[in-house]
Amino acid sequence: MQSKRASGASVILIKCIVLAVSVVFSIFIAELVCRYHYYGDLSGVGKTPESKFIRYDERMGWSMIPDSEGYFTNSKAGFKGYVRYDENGIRANDNNFDYESESILIIGDSVTAGLEVDNNKTYVADLERLFVENGCEYSIYNAGVRGYGTDQSFWNLERLLDIVKPKYVIYMFNSTDFMDNRTIKQSNRIFGKPVFVLSNEELIIKNRPAKEYEYTYYAFVEYGADGYKITEGNVNGTLRAIMDYIKDNLALYIPLKALYKKLQVYPTAAIEKTPAYHDVEVLEHILKRMKGLGVELLFASFPYKDEEVYIDDFTKISNKLDITYLNLFPYFTEPWENYHWKRDKHWNEKGHLQAAKALYELLSPRLCDR
């Protein structure tokens, strides 16, 4: 009897081993197929984490590491940008112009930061060259930070005003800023942040100094008929670690994107269902605070996702606050993929140059014909 039980247990063990090997082999084959299908080769992903250049900041959540430098890469998307920051956490342009001039400060998120391209290939650096080459000398500073919303850009502007002393400030809006403005902590970022909440037509700041949270924690501001509330929680740590590995290292992530949302590894449901008019209203209040700093503020937006639906809102806000709105939409006439890295939302060198050309055309009559 014992011999039969032992034999049965051995058969079960062998079946389990065969099943496990089959699963691993199937995943391996599926990964190779995905790599070849999506990327055209079988090499690894190879990407630089954004944390290489950022640090905890109790006032803004996170900020750029002063005097940091290195490469920001993603082999599958095709970029390898050389990145260098100065002692104030401002990205270097590497234009090396030697002149005394008035300055322009550009604030925004990862699109402005442009870590995917070299220092001298960002739209900020391109714009500075266009000005100088056409006899209109401005020093232009890149204060873009990955993941920043309008709120963090405002606080970054406060920090840099006395350092840069800009004649003009350009805020480059990205539609992801709406979500970032309601974010306290995303579960896919290592740091949380302060947040403005809209209450009785006033902005109230919460979570300052910014707390340091567990990596798996998330918290968002959610608006409803009765005001606002904080939606928070934790994703499953083990599941998160597995799926983060897949996202960062495997081509299997691409077909699994839908599953990620279903499992709420990156929980954004609380934000996505919030009425858009709250987003626009919060944006208007923050822009009003920016202008209240006494700067000559210009507000720009560019084609991204369904952002064109907000152009009328942006125009109304700009007219109401008496700030200039720079609409870059008409200047991006080619297909999306021509301006962006492969399967990446950020501009390639052509996208940055196109943005710079658009900004120069919109700005030069105002800033150069003086």
C-alpha positions in Angstrom: 0.0 0.0 0.0 2.8 2.5 0.9 4.6 1.6 -2.3 1.5 2.5 -4.3 1.0 5.8 -2.4 4.7 6.6 -3.0 4.4 5.7 -6.7 1.2 7.9 -6.9 3.0 10.8 -5.2 5.9 10.5 -7.6 3.6 10.6 -10.6 1.9 13.7 -9.3 5.3 15.4 -8.6 6.5 14.5 -12.1 3.2 16.0 -13.6 3.7 19.1 -11.6 7.3 19.5 -12.8 6.3 18.9 -16.4 3.5 21.4 -16.0 5.8 24.0 -14.5 8.4 23.5 -17.2 5.7 23.7 -19.9 4.4 27.0 -18.4 7.9 28.5 -18.2 8.7 27.3 -21.7 5.4 28.7 -23.0 6.1 32.1 -21.4 9.6 32.0 -22.9 8.3 31.3 -26.4 5.5 34.0 -26.0 8.2 36.5 -24.9 10.3 35.7 -28.0 7.3 36.0 -30.3 6.3 39.4 -28.7 9.9 40.7 -29.0 10.1 39.8 -32.6 6.6 41.0 -33.4 6.7 44.3 -31.6 10.4 45.2 -31.7 11.8 43.2 -34.7 14.6 41.6 -32.7 15.1 39.3 -29.7 17.3 41.4 -27.5 16.3 42.6 -24.0 14.4 45.8 -23.3 17.1 47.7 -21.3 15.8 51.0 -19.9 16.9 53.6 -17.4 14.6 54.2 -14.4 13.6 57.9 -14.0 14.7 57.7 -10.3 18.3 58.0 -11.6 17.8 61.7 -11.8 15.2 62.5 -9.1 15.2 62.8 -5.3 12.6 63.2 -2.5 11.5 66.8 -2.0 9.2 67.6 0.9 7.8 70.8 -0.8 7.1 69.4 -4.3 7.2 65.6 -3.7 10.3 65.1 -5.9 12.8 67.2 -7.8 15.8 66.8 -10.0 19.1 66.0 -8.4 21.4 69.0 -8.8 24.6 68.4 -10.8 23.4 64.9 -11.9 24.3 63.6 -15.3 24.2 60.4 -17.4 22.2 58.6 -20.1 18.5 58.0 -20.1 17.8 55.0 -22.3 15.2 52.6 -23.6 16.6 50.3 -26.2 13.2 49.2 -27.6 11.8 52.7 -27.9 15.1 53.6 -29.5 16.3 56.5 -27.4 19.5 57.3 -25.5 19.5 60.8 -24.3 22.5 62.4 -22.6 21.2 64.3 -19.6 22.9 66.9 -17.4 21.5 69.1 -14.6 23.1 72.2 -13.1 23.4 73.2 -9.5 19.8 74.4 -9.4 18.3 71.3 -10.9 17.7 73.0 -14.3 18.6 70.9 -17.4 21.5 72.1 -19.4 21.0 73.2 -23.0 24.6 72.7 -24.0 24.2 75.6 -26.5 27.2 77.4 -24.9 26.1 80.9 -26.1 28.1 83.7 -24.6 26.0 86.8 -24.3 24.1 88.8 -21.7 20.3 88.6 -22.3 16.9 88.4 -20.8 15.7 85.0 -19.8 12.7 82.7 -20.5 11.8 80.0 -18.1 9.9 77.0 -19.4 8.1 74.8 -16.8 6.2 71.5 -17.4 6.5 67.8 -17.2 8.4 65.0 -18.9 7.7 66.4 -22.4 9.5 69.5 -21.5 12.3 67.7 -19.5 12.9 65.7 -22.7 15.2 63.1 -21.1 14.8 60.9 -24.2 17.0 63.3 -26.3 20.4 64.9 -25.7 20.6 68.2 -23.9 21.0 70.2 -27.1 18.0 68.4 -28.8 15.2 69.3 -26.5 12.6 71.8 -27.8 13.9 74.3 -25.1 17.5 74.1 -26.6 16.1 74.2 -30.1 14.0 77.3 -29.3 17.0 79.1 -27.8 19.0 78.5 -31.0 16.2 79.7 -33.2 16.0 82.9 -31.3 19.7 83.5 -31.4 20.1 82.5 -35.1 17.5 85.1 -35.9 19.1 87.9 -33.9 16.8 87.7 -30.9 18.9 86.7 -27.9 17.2 85.0 -25.0 18.6 82.6 -22.4 16.0 79.8 -22.1 15.9 77.5 -19.1 14.4 74.0 -19.0 12.7 73.4 -15.7 10.6 70.4 -16.8 10.3 67.5 -14.4 9.0 64.1 -15.2 5.6 63.4 -13.7 4.9 67.0 -12.6 1.4 68.4 -12.7 0.4 72.0 -12.9 0.7 72.2 -9.1 4.3 71.1 -8.9 5.2 73.3 -11.9 3.8 76.2 -10.0 5.8 75.4 -6.9 8.9 74.8 -9.0 8.3 78.3 -10.5 8.2 79.8 -7.1 11.5 78.2 -6.3 13.3 79.4 -9.4 12.0 82.9 -9.7 14.8 84.6 -7.8 17.4 82.3 -9.3 16.5 82.7 -13.0 14.7 86.1 -12.8 12.8 85.3 -16.1 11.3 88.0 -18.3 8.8 85.4 -19.5 7.5 82.1 -18.2 6.0 79.5 -20.5 4.0 76.7 -18.9 3.8 73.7 -21.3 0.6 71.9 -20.5 0.1 68.1 -21.0 -3.3 66.5 -20.6 -1.8 64.1 -18.1 -1.5 67.2 -15.8 -5.2 66.9 -15.1 -4.6 63.6 -13.5 -1.4 64.6 -11.8 -3.2 67.6 -10.3 -5.4 65.2 -8.4 -2.7 62.8 -7.4 -1.2 62.4 -4.0 0.6 59.2 -4.8 0.7 56.9 -7.8 1.5 53.3 -7.1 4.0 53.3 -10.0 6.1 56.1 -8.5 8.5 56.0 -5.6 7.4 59.4 -4.2 4.1 61.0 -3.3 3.4 64.8 -3.5 1.4 67.6 -2.0 -1.9 68.4 -3.8 -4.3 71.3 -4.2 -7.9 70.6 -3.5 -10.7 72.8 -4.7 -13.1 73.7 -1.9 -15.6 76.6 -2.0 -13.9 78.0 -5.1 -10.6 78.2 -3.3 -7.5 76.0 -3.5 -6.3 74.4 -0.3 -3.0 72.6 -0.1 -2.9 69.1 1.4 0.0 66.8 2.3 2.7 69.3 2.8 5.4 68.5 3.7 5.0 65.5 1.4 5.0 62.2 3.2 7.2 59.3 2.3 4.9 56.3 1.4 5.2 52.6 0.8 5.9 52.0 -2.9 2.5 50.1 -3.3 0.4 52.9 -1.8 -1.8 55.1 -3.9 -4.0 58.1 -3.2 -6.1 60.5 -5.4 -8.4 63.4 -4.9 -11.9 62.5 -6.1 -14.6 65.1 -6.6 -18.4 64.6 -6.3 -21.6 66.4 -5.7 -20.7 66.8 -2.0 -17.2 68.1 -2.5 -14.0 66.1 -2.5 -12.7 63.0 -0.9 -9.4 61.1 -0.8 -9.4 57.7 -2.5 -6.5 55.6 -1.2 -5.3 52.0 -0.9 -2.4 49.6 -1.6 -1.9 47.3 -4.5 -0.8 43.7 -3.9 2.9 43.9 -3.3 3.8 40.6 -4.8 1.6 41.0 -7.8 3.0 44.5 -8.2 6.6 43.3 -8.1 5.9 40.6 -10.8 4.0 43.0 -13.1 6.6 45.7 -12.6 9.3 43.3 -13.7 7.2 42.4 -16.8 6.6 46.1 -17.6 10.2 47.0 -17.3 11.9 44.0 -18.9 9.5 42.0 -21.1 7.8 42.6 -24.4 4.8 40.6 -23.0 3.8 43.8 -21.2 2.4 45.2 -24.5 -0.4 42.6 -24.9 -0.9 42.6 -21.1 -1.7 46.3 -20.8 -5.4 45.6 -20.6 -4.9 43.1 -17.9 -2.9 45.7 -15.9 -5.9 48.0 -15.9 -8.3 45.2 -15.0 -6.1 44.2 -12.0 -5.7 47.9 -11.0 -1.9 47.6 -10.7 -2.0 51.3 -11.6 -5.3 52.3 -10.0 -6.7 55.4 -11.8 -10.4 54.7 -11.8 -11.1 57.3 -9.1 -9.5 60.0 -11.3 -10.8 58.9 -14.6 -14.5 59.1 -13.5 -14.1 62.6 -12.1 -16.0 65.3 -14.1 -13.7 67.2 -16.4 -15.0 70.6 -15.4 -13.3 70.1 -12.0 -10.0 69.6 -13.8 -10.4 72.7 -15.9 -11.4 74.7 -12.8 -8.4 73.6 -10.8 -6.1 74.4 -13.8 -7.5 77.9 -14.0 -7.0 78.5 -10.3 -3.3 77.4 -10.4 -2.6 79.5 -13.5 -4.1 82.4 -11.7 -1.6 81.8 -8.8 1.2 81.6 -11.4 0.3 85.0 -12.8 0.0 86.3 -9.3 3.7 85.8 -8.9 4.2 88.9 -11.1 5.5 87.0 -14.1 4.7 87.5 -17.8 3.0 84.1 -18.2 2.3 82.3 -21.4 0.3 79.1 -21.6 1.0 76.4 -24.2 -0.5 73.1 -25.2 0.3 70.5 -27.9 -1.4 67.5 -29.5 -1.6 64.6 -27.0 -4.4 62.0 -26.8 -7.8 63.8 -27.0 -6.4 67.1 -25.8 -7.9 69.1 -28.7 -11.3 69.0 -26.9 -9.9 71.4 -24.3 -8.7 74.1 -26.7 -11.9 76.2 -26.1 -11.4 75.8 -22.4 -7.8 76.9 -22.6 -8.8 79.9 -24.7 -11.4 80.9 -22.2 -9.1 80.6 -19.3 -6.4 82.6 -21.1 -8.8 85.4 -22.0 -10.2 85.5 -18.5 -6.8 85.7 -16.8 -5.3 87.9 -19.6 -2.5 85.5 -20.4 -1.3 84.5 -23.8 -2.3 81.0 -25.1 0.1 79.3 -27.5 -1.8 76.6 -29.4 0.8 74.2 -31.0 -1.9 71.9 -32.5 -1.9 73.3 -36.1 1.9 72.9 -36.4 1.9 69.1 -35.9 0.6 68.0 -39.3 2.2 64.6 -39.7 1.2 61.3 -38.2 1.8 60.8 -34.5 4.6 58.2 -35.0 6.7 60.7 -37.0 7.1 62.9 -33.9 7.4 60.2 -31.2 9.6 57.4 -30.2 8.4 53.9 -30.9 5.6 52.9 -28.5 6.5 55.9 -26.3 4.5 59.1 -25.7 7.5 61.4 -25.7 8.8 63.4 -28.6 11.7 62.2 -30.6 14.2 64.8 -32.0 11.8 65.7 -34.8 9.0 66.3 -32.4 11.1 68.5 -30.2 12.3 70.5 -33.2 8.7 70.9 -34.5 7.6 72.2 -31.1 10.5 74.7 -31.1 9.6 75.9 -34.6 6.0 76.3 -33.6 6.9 78.2 -30.4 9.3 80.5 -32.3 6.7 81.4 -34.9 4.1 82.1 -32.2 6.5 84.0 -29.9 8.9 85.9 -32.2 6.4 88.7 -33.1 5.7 89.2 -29.4 9.2 88.8 -28.0 11.5 90.0 -30.8 9.8 92.9 -32.5 10.4 95.3 -29.7 
